Amino acid sequence: MSLISVKDAPGKGRGVFAQRNLKKGEVIETCPVIVLPPEEVNTLELTQLYNYYFAWGTDSRAAAIALGYGSLYNHSYTPNAEYQKDFINGLLKYVCIKDIRKDEEITINYNCDPEDKTPVWFDIASQN
């Protein structure tokens, strides 16, 4: 049985949901990324991928598109998961930061730090 699935998240589009109960500290998914160099980021921002890429590299100037479900986790300022960047291996790892119930949406803070309340680039009125 898969740990996660993609379903409609009311008011948000698609989202990632737990298919069984998950425990704090459990790895949800490890996603390879496609890295784009800094000189291609401005072009990326003109595409639909603008809302799906991660700042990448030690200076955050490159961009990464996560494969798997990695680019489909929705944002929350009270997330139940976090993502960890592995620049050396080109991976994003998603890990539970609290227990997550079956059928619950898995959310991350797009600012990387689960505690970071810096405003994001979109209206979150309908978000958690």
Backbone as CSV, one residue per row, in Angstrom:
resi,resn,N_x,N_y,N_z,CA_x,CA_y,CA_z,C_x,C_y,C_z
1,MET,0.844,-1.189,0.000,0.000,0.000,0.000,0.884,1.245,0.000
2,SER,0.533,2.174,-0.836,1.267,3.427,-0.913,1.017,4.266,0.348
3,LEU,2.022,5.004,0.779,1.873,5.881,1.946,1.002,7.090,1.645
4,ILE,1.043,7.542,0.372,0.408,8.811,0.013,-0.318,8.703,-1.316
5,SER,-1.215,9.663,-1.534,-1.891,9.789,-2.821,-2.181,11.259,-3.070
6,VAL,-2.480,11.569,-4.308,-2.846,12.931,-4.691,-4.347,12.965,-4.895
7,LYS,-4.990,13.939,-4.244,-6.442,14.114,-4.362,-6.740,15.601,-4.444
8,ASP,-8.001,15.903,-4.707,-8.456,17.283,-4.696,-8.423,17.793,-3.254
9,ALA,-7.822,18.974,-3.077,-7.784,19.634,-1.764,-8.668,20.871,-1.880
10,PRO,-9.866,20.835,-1.338,-10.812,21.933,-1.519,-10.189,23.310,-1.281
11,GLY,-10.372,24.186,-2.276,-9.848,25.545,-2.205,-8.380,25.666,-2.555
12,LYS,-7.709,24.552,-2.842,-6.268,24.582,-3.076,-5.844,23.936,-4.386
13,GLY,-6.724,23.226,-5.052,-6.308,22.413,-6.196,-5.978,21.022,-5.704
14,ARG,-4.871,20.469,-6.201,-4.465,19.135,-5.763,-3.625,19.221,-4.499
15,GLY,-3.607,18.135,-3.754,-2.789,18.040,-2.552,-2.378,16.602,-2.319
16,VAL,-1.463,16.412,-1.383,-0.957,15.086,-1.040,-1.602,14.659,0.278
17,PHE,-2.109,13.424,0.320,-2.843,12.922,1.474,-2.261,11.599,1.952
18,ALA,-2.333,11.381,3.254,-1.859,10.134,3.856,-2.838,9.006,3.546
19,GLN,-2.314,7.853,3.168,-3.137,6.675,2.895,-3.218,5.740,4.104
20,ARG,-2.425,6.049,5.132,-2.476,5.324,6.399,-1.959,6.295,7.462
21,ASN,-2.106,5.940,8.718,-1.566,6.779,9.786,-0.045,6.818,9.663
22,LEU,0.519,8.017,9.812,1.965,8.222,9.741,2.442,8.770,11.075
23,LYS,3.634,8.390,11.485,4.189,8.791,12.777,5.207,9.920,12.624
24,LYS,5.267,10.774,13.635,6.279,11.823,13.679,7.656,11.197,13.446
25,GLY,8.448,11.826,12.572,9.779,11.330,12.249,9.815,10.378,11.065
26,GLU,8.658,9.896,10.635,8.600,8.959,9.515,8.864,9.684,8.194
27,VAL,9.652,9.059,7.330,9.891,9.605,5.994,8.668,9.299,5.137
28,ILE,8.118,10.340,4.549,6.929,10.208,3.715,7.326,9.872,2.276
29,GLU,8.312,10.605,1.774,8.710,10.455,0.380,10.091,11.063,0.199
30,THR,10.899,10.458,-0.656,12.179,11.023,-1.067,12.108,11.218,-2.574
31,CYS,12.245,12.471,-3.010,12.042,12.814,-4.414,13.334,13.275,-5.073
32,PRO,13.690,12.689,-6.224,14.783,13.265,-6.993,14.314,14.608,-7.560
33,VAL,15.250,15.487,-7.845,14.908,16.790,-8.415,15.644,16.998,-9.729
34,ILE,15.055,17.822,-10.576,15.714,18.316,-11.780,16.163,19.730,-11.449
35,VAL,17.466,19.971,-11.512,18.020,21.271,-11.139,18.234,22.119,-12.387
36,LEU,17.751,23.355,-12.309,17.962,24.337,-13.364,18.953,25.373,-12.858
37,PRO,19.928,25.756,-13.674,20.925,26.731,-13.236,20.325,28.119,-13.069
38,PRO,21.000,28.984,-12.302,20.475,30.330,-12.034,20.083,31.103,-13.295
39,GLU,20.823,30.934,-14.372,20.511,31.697,-15.595,19.204,31.258,-16.257
40,GLU,18.626,30.135,-15.846,17.351,29.676,-16.401,16.158,29.969,-15.493
41,VAL,16.406,30.477,-14.294,15.315,30.717,-13.344,14.356,31.784,-13.850
42,ASN,14.852,32.873,-14.437,13.958,33.922,-14.941,13.008,33.379,-16.002
43,THR,13.482,32.491,-16.850,12.622,31.875,-17.861,11.586,30.985,-17.194
44,LEU,11.992,30.235,-16.198,11.077,29.355,-15.467,9.930,30.157,-14.865
45,GLU,10.219,31.350,-14.408,9.194,32.178,-13.777,8.123,32.637,-14.758
46,LEU,8.340,32.447,-16.062,7.349,32.798,-17.077,6.452,31.607,-17.435
47,THR,6.640,30.488,-16.768,5.891,29.265,-17.084,4.962,28.865,-15.941
48,GLN,4.161,27.856,-16.172,3.291,27.303,-15.131,4.092,26.675,-13.995
49,LEU,5.343,26.347,-14.249,6.180,25.741,-13.205,6.598,26.736,-12.128
50,TYR,6.326,28.018,-12.340,6.709,29.052,-11.375,6.240,28.710,-9.958
51,ASN,5.031,28.201,-9.826,4.468,27.898,-8.500,4.886,26.537,-7.949
52,TYR,5.757,25.835,-8.664,6.098,24.477,-8.267,7.582,24.240,-8.034
53,TYR,8.406,25.249,-8.215,9.840,24.998,-8.052,10.335,25.415,-6.678
54,PHE,11.481,24.859,-6.303,12.144,25.140,-5.032,13.425,25.920,-5.316
55,ALA,13.704,26.929,-4.500,15.021,27.573,-4.567,16.043,26.498,-4.222
56,TRP,17.170,26.486,-4.932,18.102,25.372,-4.787,19.537,25.864,-4.712
57,GLY,20.357,25.098,-4.039,21.780,25.396,-3.900,22.053,26.172,-2.619
58,THR,23.304,26.200,-2.237,23.663,26.872,-0.981,23.360,28.359,-1.020
59,ASP,23.312,28.945,-2.228,22.980,30.366,-2.354,21.540,30.589,-2.822
60,SER,20.769,29.514,-2.993,19.357,29.556,-3.407,19.132,30.241,-4.751
61,ARG,20.123,30.276,-5.610,19.978,30.944,-6.909,19.494,29.999,-8.003
62,ALA,19.721,28.714,-7.861,19.243,27.733,-8.836,17.801,27.369,-8.496
63,ALA,17.188,26.557,-9.335,15.814,26.100,-9.112,15.775,24.590,-9.240
64,ALA,14.866,23.971,-8.499,14.700,22.520,-8.574,13.215,22.192,-8.729
65,ILE,12.943,21.289,-9.645,11.596,20.738,-9.800,11.631,19.338,-9.193
66,ALA,10.782,19.124,-8.197,10.733,17.817,-7.529,9.902,16.845,-8.353
67,LEU,10.429,15.636,-8.512,9.678,14.576,-9.165,8.849,13.853,-8.104
68,GLY,8.178,12.784,-8.469,7.256,12.160,-7.526,6.135,13.143,-7.224
69,TYR,5.678,13.168,-5.986,4.633,14.114,-5.584,5.229,15.385,-4.982
70,GLY,6.552,15.507,-5.012,7.250,16.562,-4.296,6.804,17.984,-4.546
71,SER,6.338,18.292,-5.741,5.904,19.658,-6.031,4.412,19.864,-5.813
72,LEU,3.730,18.864,-5.232,2.279,18.956,-5.044,1.845,19.124,-3.592
73,TYR,2.781,19.125,-2.649,2.429,19.359,-1.247,2.004,20.816,-1.088
74,ASN,0.895,21.045,-0.420,0.408,22.411,-0.210,1.079,23.058,0.990
75,HIS,1.043,24.390,0.980,1.648,25.209,2.034,0.719,25.335,3.245
76,SER,1.331,25.421,4.414,0.630,25.772,5.640,1.638,26.401,6.599
77,TYR,1.176,27.390,7.370,2.021,27.944,8.437,1.979,27.056,9.677
78,THR,1.108,26.052,9.666,1.062,25.040,10.729,1.156,23.662,10.067
79,PRO,2.298,23.380,9.446,2.435,22.143,8.683,2.545,20.911,9.575
80,ASN,2.302,19.761,8.962,2.483,18.497,9.669,3.684,17.718,9.125
81,ALA,4.382,18.324,8.153,5.573,17.720,7.572,6.570,18.820,7.215
82,GLU,7.791,18.413,6.967,8.806,19.352,6.497,9.565,18.710,5.352
83,TYR,10.243,19.558,4.584,11.099,19.016,3.539,12.539,19.367,3.850
84,GLN,13.416,18.454,3.468,14.851,18.623,3.696,15.546,18.531,2.350
85,LYS,16.399,19.520,2.069,17.115,19.566,0.795,18.447,18.835,0.917
86,ASP,18.714,17.963,-0.039,19.988,17.252,-0.123,20.625,17.671,-1.446
87,PHE,21.454,18.727,-1.381,22.063,19.283,-2.590,23.035,18.295,-3.234
88,ILE,23.765,17.554,-2.430,24.785,16.635,-2.961,24.155,15.535,-3.811
89,ASN,23.045,14.960,-3.338,22.409,13.853,-4.045,21.227,14.273,-4.911
90,GLY,20.899,15.571,-4.918,19.785,16.055,-5.730,18.453,15.490,-5.314
91,LEU,18.165,15.576,-3.996,16.937,15.006,-3.449,16.225,15.985,-2.525
92,LEU,14.913,15.841,-2.448,14.087,16.466,-1.416,13.461,15.333,-0.618
93,LYS,13.601,15.404,0.698,13.020,14.378,1.566,11.918,15.032,2.388
94,TYR,10.743,14.398,2.418,9.586,14.872,3.168,9.425,13.991,4.392
95,VAL,9.346,14.635,5.569,9.333,13.917,6.841,8.199,14.462,7.718
96,CYS,7.497,13.569,8.414,6.440,13.982,9.354,7.066,14.737,10.532
97,ILE,6.506,15.873,10.881,6.950,16.585,12.082,5.928,16.430,13.211
98,LYS,4.851,15.737,12.916,3.860,15.327,13.912,3.129,14.119,13.342
99,ASP,2.395,13.429,14.157,1.601,12.306,13.661,0.568,12.831,12.665
100,ILE,0.338,12.064,11.609,-0.626,12.427,10.568,-1.614,11.270,10.434
101,ARG,-2.899,11.596,10.469,-3.951,10.581,10.375,-4.216,10.165,8.923
102,LYS,-4.679,8.943,8.745,-5.108,8.475,7.431,-6.112,9.462,6.844
103,ASP,-5.961,9.784,5.564,-6.813,10.708,4.798,-6.569,12.182,5.120
104,GLU,-5.662,12.493,6.037,-5.330,13.888,6.338,-4.392,14.428,5.250
105,GLU,-4.585,15.706,4.894,-3.681,16.325,3.929,-2.318,16.546,4.581
106,ILE,-1.269,16.276,3.834,0.103,16.511,4.295,0.526,17.867,3.775
107,THR,0.911,18.758,4.683,1.302,20.111,4.290,2.706,20.425,4.782
108,ILE,3.334,21.361,4.078,4.669,21.841,4.418,4.639,23.356,4.449
109,ASN,5.613,23.955,5.098,5.773,25.407,5.046,6.711,25.697,3.877
110,TYR,6.236,26.453,2.909,7.037,26.732,1.715,8.298,27.535,2.029
111,ASN,8.386,28.100,3.207,9.586,28.849,3.596,10.705,27.932,4.089
112,CYS,10.531,26.633,3.990,11.483,25.587,4.378,11.451,25.306,5.879
113,ASP,11.458,26.322,6.698,11.414,26.165,8.153,9.948,26.099,8.593
114,PRO,9.518,25.020,9.249,8.115,24.902,9.665,7.611,26.057,10.530
115,GLU,8.530,26.753,11.209,8.139,27.861,12.096,8.149,29.228,11.409
116,ASP,8.632,29.318,10.184,8.806,30.593,9.479,7.460,31.127,8.996
117,LYS,7.077,32.300,9.469,5.791,32.901,9.110,5.932,33.983,8.036
118,THR,7.078,34.038,7.352,7.281,35.005,6.276,6.183,34.829,5.231
119,PRO,5.565,35.929,4.784,4.506,35.796,3.771,5.012,35.113,2.501
120,VAL,4.160,34.274,1.926,4.468,33.612,0.662,3.911,34.466,-0.477
121,TRP,4.154,34.081,-1.703,3.855,34.892,-2.874,2.418,34.798,-3.364
122,PHE,1.550,34.088,-2.637,0.170,33.931,-3.078,-0.772,34.147,-1.897
123,ASP,-2.032,34.368,-2.194,-3.064,34.573,-1.173,-3.354,33.238,-0.490
124,ILE,-3.230,33.223,0.820,-3.468,31.972,1.562,-4.778,32.000,2.332
125,ALA,-5.688,32.886,1.967,-6.955,32.994,2.694,-7.682,31.662,2.787
126,SER,-7.594,30.837,1.724,-8.302,29.560,1.750,-7.391,28.408,2.160
127,GLN,-6.165,28.718,2.544,-5.209,27.695,2.959,-5.274,27.507,4.471
128,ASN,-4.662,26.410,4.990,-4.566,26.236,6.447,-3.491,27.155,6.961
